[in-house]
Amino acid sequence: MPNTDLQTARTNRLAQLRAAMAAGGIDAVIVPSSDPHLSEYLPGHWKGREWLSDFTGSVGTFIATADFAGVWTDGRYWTQAEAELAGSEIALMKIPGAASMLHVDWLAANLAVGQTVAVDARVLGLAGARLLETALKAKGVVLRTDVDVLDQVWTGRPSLPLDAVFEHLPPFATVSRADKLAATRAAMEAHGAGFHFISTLDDIAWLFNLRGADVSFNPVFLAHALIGRADATLFVGEGKVPEDVRARLEADGVHLAPYANAVHALESLPDGATLLVDPRRITAGMRAAVPFGVSVVEAINPTTFAKSKKLESEAVNVRATMEQDGAALCEFFAALEPLLADAQRQPINEVDIDTRITAARARRPNFISASFSTIAGFNSNGAIMHYRAVPEGCAVIEGDGLLLIDSGGQYLGGTTDITRVIPVGTPSEAQKRDYTLVLKGLINLSATRFPRGTRAPMLDAIARAPIWAHGIDYGHGTGHGVGYFLNVHEGPQTISPAVPPDPHTAMETGMITSIEPGIYRPGRWGIRIENLVLNEVAESTEFGEYLAFETLTLCPIDTRCLDKSLLRADEIAWLNDYHATVRARLSPHVEGAAFEWLMLRTEAI
């Protein structure tokens, strides 16, 4: 039954928004899924698109006019958006493939000369703002970025988070803050810049060896940073940095200032100064604050490249973290599988999976939190790529089918992200075929060697090839970069056809990336198998240096769902070798039922 109270509240919010638009002479308003730091996951204060539409996906753009409202989102969220927007006048506007700016085309096509579009420049990325301005100007449409219509109507808007900042310390932080600042200044010098402004939270957390809890699942905190040649200023909420941490920051030449003062600091840069900014990682509002007398150099944040290339000292910690994470999963699966096989058991639902898997990780040393909201989807729910189970609407796991579990943890020594699929009851032959094809895609890319500097998107087709061979595809990228006790989604590398293979995506040693092909059959089942891999040097030849992947993730891949007839001898050998490694690395960390489960699930096929 539709929730009439929810629909009424949503209708009222939209009516209030339109009244504010009319009062301000605004014909269309854009509410992006963004904050002043262009984050993927947002503090509640900036979840305006969700508040207006009730669509909870992490990617989407909301647009309202006097007679239209819609949310633009990509294929990962179509099924979810259809359900969450049902019963409202808000249309789902599907973005196919890489066409992420289709909402701009829609505005240009549907607004008349002289009409006005409003969007808050404080949460609008500079690169997107330039595309928007160009498209609307060509159609004679006025763009206003100096007004936040949302703030006029959002009663009860959440305040900014107040959680304390803490230091990421040795042995997990293997490079000092002073050394990272020195390397950043060297990169600034190479660009001829005396100042560098950073807004992206993962860059700031990494550079200053600080962490926080302002954003769910990502150990970051709200801040901006202005780096000079001799000192740096960290703009952060007052009272969020403990006094002992403040003192150590000051000793490294890092001064604290109120969060709101970042704009004023940019406005106060002296004439003749040169400022380095990353146009992909700064908002239009921040860029507009830079005086005309300041020269601006646009280039990728030096920290973005630096933190993507993990040092061997960091890789050592990640490997140890993967052993603990894998051991937690052994305990989880060893306890879960007998329950699923017991016909007399109490019902287990998808929410229970999240509770149980997080509890297993929490018993492991140096665990901080989950790295994202666990995706536990049984049968048809597994076909929703970014599905999230909720108590009032989750599936009970019973009968025959497939259970997809995508989960991860934040540890002081690294960030994990893993997807496994297990059979419940008896899987069908069609399910086994799909599962085996997904595994073939994982193996195909995991075993690949490639020249150093290869653009990451070029690798995408290698994982898809065994799936394409059967006339099947999947609607998401094959892999994303992963941080070091930081964001589970980290660039600049990304293995996806939706991203152009530009120089920023070059694969370098030390990068950690996911490999996660899948097959999704709406209304029936979904399959995804995911490991994290580390770029390592394989060999040097007369044609240059070649990289290979070291598989970091340690957890058995369920062989009960396999159609062995579809696997080549080398693919079987890869799987057996992987399981031998998993057994050897995890067995010292588990005992009892978890040890027995590990032995059973790593048997050679």
JOKA-V60658 format. One record per helix or strand of 3 or more residues. SS is the DSSP state (H for helix, E for strand). FROM is the first residue (numbers start at 0). TO is the last residue. Records with the same first field share a line. If there is no record, write none. Layout:
SS = FROM-TO, FROM-TO
//
This chain:
H = 3-22, 43-45, 47-52, 74-84, 101-109, 120-122, 125-137, 148-152, 176-189, 200-207, 242-250, 258-266, 283-287, 301-307, 311-340, 349-361, 378-382, 428-445, 455-467, 502-504, 563-565, 568-588, 591-600
E = 27-31, 60-64, 68-73, 90-94, 115-117, 141-143, 164-166, 194-197, 222-226, 231-235, 253-257, 273-276, 294-297, 366-369, 374-377, 400-406, 408-410, 417-423, 478-480, 489-494, 511-514, 517-520, 524-527, 529-540, 543-550
//
